[in-house]
Amino acid sequence: MPDIVCISPVDGREVVRRPAASAAEIEAALAAARKAQAEWKRVPVAQRGRILSKAVDAMLAMREEVAPELAWQRGRPLRYGGGELGGFEERARAMIALAGSALDPIVPEPKPGFKRYIAREPVGIVLTVAPWNYPYLTAVNSIVPALMAGNAVLLKHAAQTLLVGDRFQTAMDQAGLPKGLFRTLTLSHDDTTRLIGSGAIDQVCFTGSVAAGKAIERAAAGTFAGLGLELGGKDPAYVRPDVDLKHAVENIVDGAYFNSGQCCCGIERVYVHGDVYHEFVDGFADLTRQYVLGDPLDRNTTLGPMAQPRLAATVRDHITEALHKGARALIDTRAFARDKDGSTYVAPQALVNVNHTMKVMMDETFGPVVGIMKVRDDDEAVRLMNDSPYGLTASIWTRDMDAAERIGAEIETGTVYMNRADYLDPGLAWTGVKETGRGATLSRVGYESLTRPKSYHLREI
């Protein structure tokens, strides 16, 4: 079997190498999961919650080790690395707390002589296929609610973040989860598609590219497995003339460049009303120039390398194409010494004079570059925001909540933000439209795909 290898974007060294699971190991994991799940589904929800709360505690106890691991594996600066566990804890504890009410039976209006209700049954075995960009946050969205709902979980983590899978396994084992109920498997892409196509998986939860999502759909065809797919994004921001400009600049810059722009819901394009366009652009460029591109293990670094050379190459390609088509760069990348062709280190960039013939405004770039366009009014902003094959989030920057709701109703997106971006509220459904995928995680809605309804229609004699 081929080895799965993590190569560090920091300096190209090999971080970890693991043999892919054999067919026998995969079969054994499936058998153990089926056996454990049959018992786990009988465990009261409150007791499941106590066990999983211990798993959260065990994960948080690893915080000091997690930050440098993330820096080496995927390049996130050390100063931010441990913060991901804060979001992990928020989502995990919220989904544990929600489970009781989300899994309660649905009881229709009383009918004399009958007892009627709809129970929520676990689907069985859930396969979580997690990405590298937010390896704890994306995985927890399905792992904790799947287990709370009474399922077994198999986790296939990205090659770039293999050690994160180990952390999840350690936390679950320390919490005392039944043996086999949760298992991290090291799998190749081919192994993963074969597993999905085997019919042994009841629900797949995947975060990744559109192409990979389509491959998963093809693999699952005919198995009747459920699919939750969070795929590509090209999330827009719209800055209205009544905006708090300082707040908007600070937060849109952060939303565009945090994690080197490698965020599912990061801001990739900005539409600014003409009344505040020039002031916004000047403020945006000034703040962008303050980033420090460098070694993520240096506490002074605010922008680390991208996770892989091919990802950095995509960003440079999008920028180059836009410049050839007439865009203008606001940032002199010569001020960022580490930014060199072929390197994983990419300077932050903002482009003006852009339009929708350019890849930087239409294709998912997933890196530290943003295009900024001037618009006349709300209608033009909505038209441009909707001119995309994707629809994960959109943000509106204004002091007028009524306007934000009115505009939000017209935007084809899964989440509408006002005066914030790049954040998941565990009390709200996380979902997308168009090529961003299907299904939802988080909130009460997130439990629906992890359970199946079972009706009880009981007649008294």
C-alpha positions in Angstrom: 0.0 0.0 0.0 1.3 3.5 -0.8 2.4 5.8 2.1 0.5 8.9 2.9 3.0 11.8 3.5 2.7 15.3 4.9 5.3 17.7 3.5 5.7 20.9 5.5 5.1 24.2 3.6 7.5 25.9 6.0 10.7 24.4 4.6 9.7 21.3 2.5 10.6 18.8 5.2 8.7 15.6 5.7 6.5 16.0 8.9 5.0 12.5 9.0 4.6 9.4 6.8 2.0 6.7 7.4 1.2 3.6 5.5 -2.4 3.6 4.1 -4.8 1.3 5.8 -4.9 -2.2 4.2 -8.2 -3.7 3.0 -8.2 -6.0 6.0 -7.7 -3.0 8.4 -10.6 -1.2 6.8 -12.9 -4.2 7.0 -11.9 -4.7 10.7 -12.7 -1.0 11.4 -16.1 -1.3 9.8 -16.9 -4.5 11.7 -15.9 -2.9 15.0 -17.9 0.3 14.2 -21.0 -1.7 13.5 -20.7 -3.7 16.7 -20.0 -0.6 18.8 -22.8 1.4 17.3 -25.4 -1.2 18.0 -24.6 -0.8 21.7 -24.0 3.0 21.6 -27.4 3.8 20.2 -28.9 2.4 23.4 -26.8 4.8 25.6 -29.0 7.7 26.8 -28.2 11.0 25.1 -27.2 12.7 28.4 -24.6 10.0 29.0 -23.3 10.3 25.5 -22.9 14.0 26.2 -20.9 13.4 29.4 -18.5 11.2 27.5 -18.1 13.5 24.6 -17.6 16.5 27.0 -14.6 14.5 28.4 -13.3 14.2 24.8 -13.5 17.9 24.4 -11.6 18.4 27.6 -9.0 15.9 26.5 -8.5 17.8 23.2 -8.2 21.2 24.9 -5.5 19.7 27.2 -3.3 19.3 24.0 -3.5 23.0 23.1 0.2 23.8 23.6 1.2 20.9 21.3 -1.5 21.7 18.6 -0.2 25.2 17.7 3.3 24.2 16.6 2.0 21.0 14.9 -0.4 23.1 12.8 2.4 25.5 11.9 4.6 22.6 10.6 1.8 20.8 8.9 -0.1 23.6 7.1 1.8 26.8 7.7 -0.6 28.7 10.1 1.4 31.2 12.2 2.1 30.0 15.8 0.4 33.1 17.2 -3.0 31.9 15.8 -2.6 28.1 15.9 -4.1 27.4 19.3 -7.0 29.6 18.6 -8.6 27.0 16.4 -9.3 24.9 19.5 -11.4 27.7 20.9 -13.7 27.4 17.9 -13.6 23.6 18.2 -14.7 23.9 21.8 -17.5 26.3 21.0 -19.0 24.2 18.3 -18.6 20.9 20.2 -20.2 22.1 23.4 -23.0 23.8 21.5 -23.8 20.6 19.6 -23.7 18.5 22.7 -26.1 20.9 24.4 -28.4 20.9 21.4 -28.6 17.2 21.1 -31.3 16.6 23.7 -33.9 18.8 22.1 -32.8 18.1 18.5 -33.2 14.3 19.1 -36.4 14.5 21.0 -39.4 12.7 19.3 -41.7 14.9 17.2 -45.2 14.6 18.5 -48.2 15.6 16.3 -51.5 16.8 17.6 -53.2 14.3 20.0 -55.6 11.8 18.4 -57.9 9.9 20.8 -57.1 6.3 21.1 -53.6 6.6 19.5 -50.1 7.3 20.6 -48.1 8.8 17.7 -44.6 10.2 17.4 -41.6 10.4 15.2 -38.3 9.1 16.7 -34.9 10.1 15.5 -32.8 7.0 14.8 -29.0 7.1 14.1 -28.1 6.4 10.5 -25.3 3.9 11.4 -21.7 4.6 10.3 -20.7 8.1 9.4 -17.6 8.8 7.3 -16.1 12.2 7.9 -13.6 13.3 5.2 -11.9 16.4 6.6 -9.8 19.0 4.9 -6.5 20.6 6.0 -7.4 24.3 6.1 -9.3 24.2 9.5 -8.6 20.6 10.4 -10.2 20.7 13.9 -13.1 23.0 13.1 -14.3 21.3 9.9 -14.1 17.8 11.4 -15.9 18.7 14.7 -18.9 19.9 12.7 -19.9 16.3 11.9 -18.0 14.1 14.4 -19.5 15.4 17.6 -23.2 15.5 16.4 -22.8 12.2 14.7 -21.7 10.5 17.9 -24.3 12.4 19.9 -27.0 11.1 17.6 -25.9 7.5 18.3 -23.7 6.8 15.2 -20.2 5.4 14.8 -17.7 7.6 13.1 -14.8 6.9 10.8 -12.5 9.9 10.2 -10.3 10.2 7.1 -8.2 13.3 7.6 -6.3 15.1 4.8 -2.7 14.1 4.2 -1.6 17.6 5.0 -2.9 17.3 8.6 -2.5 13.6 9.4 -1.5 14.4 13.0 -4.9 16.0 13.6 -6.5 12.6 13.1 -4.2 11.3 15.8 -5.4 14.0 18.2 -9.0 13.2 17.6 -8.3 9.5 18.3 -6.4 10.2 21.5 -9.2 12.5 22.8 -11.9 10.0 22.1 -9.9 7.1 23.6 -9.1 9.1 26.8 -12.8 10.0 27.1 -13.7 6.3 27.3 -15.7 6.0 24.1 -16.5 2.3 23.3 -13.8 0.6 21.4 -14.3 0.9 17.7 -17.0 3.5 17.9 -14.6 6.2 16.6 -11.7 5.4 14.4 -9.2 7.5 12.5 -8.1 5.8 9.2 -5.2 6.7 7.0 -6.6 6.4 3.5 -5.6 7.3 0.0 -8.1 9.0 -2.3 -8.8 5.6 -4.1 -9.3 3.9 -0.8 -11.8 6.5 0.2 -13.8 6.3 -2.9 -13.8 2.5 -2.7 -15.0 2.7 0.9 -17.8 5.0 0.0 -18.8 2.8 -2.9 -18.8 -0.3 -0.8 -22.3 0.3 0.6 -20.9 0.0 4.2 -21.1 3.8 4.8 -24.5 5.3 5.7 -23.6 9.0 5.6 -20.6 10.9 4.2 -19.6 14.3 5.5 -17.1 16.0 3.2 -15.4 19.4 3.0 -13.3 20.1 0.0 -13.2 21.0 -3.7 -16.0 20.8 -6.2 -14.1 18.2 -8.2 -13.7 16.0 -5.1 -17.3 16.4 -4.2 -18.3 15.2 -7.6 -16.0 12.2 -7.3 -17.7 11.4 -4.0 -21.1 11.6 -5.6 -20.0 9.2 -8.3 -18.6 6.8 -5.7 -21.8 6.8 -3.7 -24.1 6.3 -6.7 -26.4 3.4 -6.1 -25.4 2.9 -2.4 -28.2 5.3 -1.1 -25.7 6.7 1.4 -26.5 10.3 2.5 -24.1 13.0 1.4 -23.2 16.2 3.1 -20.9 18.2 0.8 -19.4 21.6 1.6 -17.4 22.5 -1.6 -16.1 25.6 -3.3 -16.6 29.2 -2.5 -16.0 32.7 -3.8 -17.5 34.7 -0.9 -18.4 38.4 -1.6 -18.6 41.5 0.6 -20.6 44.5 -0.2 -19.7 47.9 1.4 -22.7 50.3 1.5 -22.2 54.1 1.7 -23.6 54.2 5.3 -20.9 51.9 6.5 -18.7 52.3 9.6 -15.6 52.5 7.3 -12.9 51.8 9.9 -14.7 48.7 11.2 -15.3 47.4 7.6 -11.7 47.9 6.5 -10.3 46.1 9.5 -12.7 43.2 9.3 -12.7 42.7 5.5 -8.9 42.8 5.4 -8.8 40.1 8.1 -11.6 38.1 6.4 -9.5 38.1 3.2 -6.1 37.2 4.5 -6.5 35.3 7.7 -5.1 31.7 7.3 -3.3 33.0 4.1 -6.8 33.3 2.5 -7.3 29.5 2.9 -10.7 29.8 4.5 -13.9 28.2 3.3 -15.8 31.4 4.0 -12.9 33.9 3.5 -13.7 37.0 1.5 -12.4 36.7 -2.0 -14.2 39.7 -3.7 -15.4 43.1 -2.5 -18.0 45.4 -4.0 -17.8 49.0 -2.7 -20.4 51.8 -3.3 -18.9 54.6 -5.2 -19.4 57.2 -2.4 -16.9 55.4 -0.2 -14.8 53.5 -2.8 -11.6 55.6 -2.8 -11.5 55.9 1.0 -12.1 52.2 1.4 -9.5 51.2 -1.1 -6.8 53.5 0.5 -7.6 52.1 4.0 -7.6 48.5 2.7 -4.2 48.9 1.0 -2.6 50.6 4.0 -3.7 47.9 6.4 -2.6 45.1 4.0 0.9 46.5 3.8 1.3 45.9 7.6 1.2 42.1 7.3 4.4 40.2 8.1 5.0 37.3 5.8 7.4 34.8 7.3 8.2 31.7 9.3 4.9 30.6 11.0 7.0 29.5 14.1 8.1 33.2 14.6 5.6 34.9 16.9 6.0 38.2 14.8 4.6 36.5 11.7 1.0 37.4 10.8 0.9 35.7 7.4 2.4 32.2 6.9 3.0 30.1 3.8 0.3 28.5 1.9 -0.2 24.8 2.5 1.2 23.5 -0.8 3.2 24.8 -3.8 0.3 24.0 -6.2 -2.1 26.2 -4.2 0.4 29.1 -4.2 0.8 28.6 -8.0 -3.0 29.0 -8.4 -3.0 32.3 -6.6 -0.1 33.6 -8.7 -1.8 32.5 -11.9 -5.0 34.3 -10.9 -3.1 37.5 -10.1 -1.0 37.4 -13.3 -4.1 36.8 -15.5 -5.9 39.7 -13.9 -3.0 42.1 -14.4 -2.7 41.0 -18.1 -6.4 41.9 -18.5 -6.0 45.4 -17.0 -6.2 45.0 -13.2 -4.0 47.2 -11.0 -2.2 45.8 -8.0 -2.3 47.9 -4.8 0.5 46.1 -3.0 4.2 46.1 -4.0 5.1 42.5 -3.3 8.8 43.4 -3.3 8.3 44.5 0.2 7.7 40.9 1.2 11.0 39.2 0.7 9.9 35.7 1.0 7.4 35.9 -1.9 9.2 34.2 -4.8 7.9 32.2 -7.7 7.6 28.6 -6.8 7.6 29.3 -3.1 4.7 28.5 -0.8 5.1 32.1 0.7 2.7 34.4 -1.1 2.4 38.1 -0.2 -1.1 39.6 0.4 -2.5 41.3 -2.7 -5.4 43.6 -3.5 -6.5 44.3 -7.1 -8.6 47.1 -8.5 -9.9 47.7 -12.1 -11.1 44.1 -12.0 -14.1 42.6 -13.7 -15.9 39.3 -14.0 -14.0 38.1 -17.0 -11.1 37.5 -14.6 -10.5 34.3 -12.7 -9.7 36.2 -9.6 -13.3 37.3 -9.5 -15.0 34.1 -10.7 -12.9 31.1 -9.7 -12.1 30.0 -6.2 -8.6 31.4 -5.5 -8.3 30.2 -1.9 -5.3 32.4 -1.2 -4.3 35.9 0.0 -5.7 38.0 -2.8 -8.9 39.9 -3.2 -10.5 41.9 -6.1 -12.2 45.2 -5.3 -14.9 46.7 -7.6 -16.8 49.9 -7.5 -20.6 49.7 -7.7 -23.4 52.2 -8.2 -26.0 50.9 -5.9 -27.5 47.9 -4.0 -29.0 46.4 -7.2 -25.6 46.3 -9.0 -24.0 44.8 -5.9 -26.6 42.0 -5.7 -26.3 41.2 -9.4 -22.5 40.9 -9.2 -22.6 38.9 -5.9 -25.0 36.4 -7.6 -22.8 36.2 -10.7 -20.9 33.2 -9.3 -21.2 29.4 -9.5 -20.8 29.3 -5.7 -22.8 30.4 -2.7 -21.5 29.8 0.8 -21.6 33.2 2.6 -22.0 36.9 1.7 -21.4 39.9 4.0 -23.0 43.3 3.9 -21.3 46.2 5.6 -23.9 48.8 6.7 -25.5 50.5 9.7 -29.0 49.7 8.3 -30.2 46.2 9.5 -33.4 46.5 7.4 -31.3 47.1 4.3 -29.1 44.1 5.2 -32.1 41.8 5.5 -33.6 43.2 2.3 -30.4 42.7 0.3 -29.7 39.4 2.0 -33.0 38.0 0.7 -31.8 38.6 -2.8 -28.4 37.0 -2.5 -27.9 33.4 -3.5 -26.0 32.2 -0.5 -26.1 29.9 2.5 -25.3 32.5 5.1 -25.8 36.3 5.1 -23.6 38.3 7.5 -23.9 41.9 8.5 -20.8 43.7 9.7 -18.8 40.5 10.2 -17.5 37.6 8.1 -15.6 34.3 8.2 -17.3 33.0 11.3 -19.6 30.0 12.0 -22.3 30.3 14.6 -23.0 26.8 15.9 -26.6 27.9 16.6 -27.1 28.5 12.8 -27.1 26.0 10.0 -23.9 25.9 7.9 -24.9 25.3 4.4 -24.4 26.5 0.8 -26.1 26.7 -2.6 -25.1 26.0 -6.2 -21.7 24.4 -6.5 -20.9 25.1 -2.9 -22.7 21.8 -2.2 -25.6 20.2 -0.4 -26.7 19.4 3.1 -26.1 21.3 6.4 -24.1 21.0 9.6 -24.4 22.7 13.0 -27.6 23.9 14.7 -30.6 21.6 15.1 -30.7 21.3 11.4 -27.3 19.6 11.4 -28.8 16.6 13.2 -31.3 15.9 10.5 -28.8 14.2 8.1 -27.2 12.2 10.9 -30.5 10.6 11.8 -33.5 9.0 10.1 -37.1 9.4 11.1 -39.0 6.4 12.5 -42.7 6.8 13.0 -44.7 5.1 15.8 -48.4 4.7 15.2 -49.8 2.9 18.2 -53.5 2.2 18.6 -55.2 1.4 21.9 -57.7 -1.5 22.0 
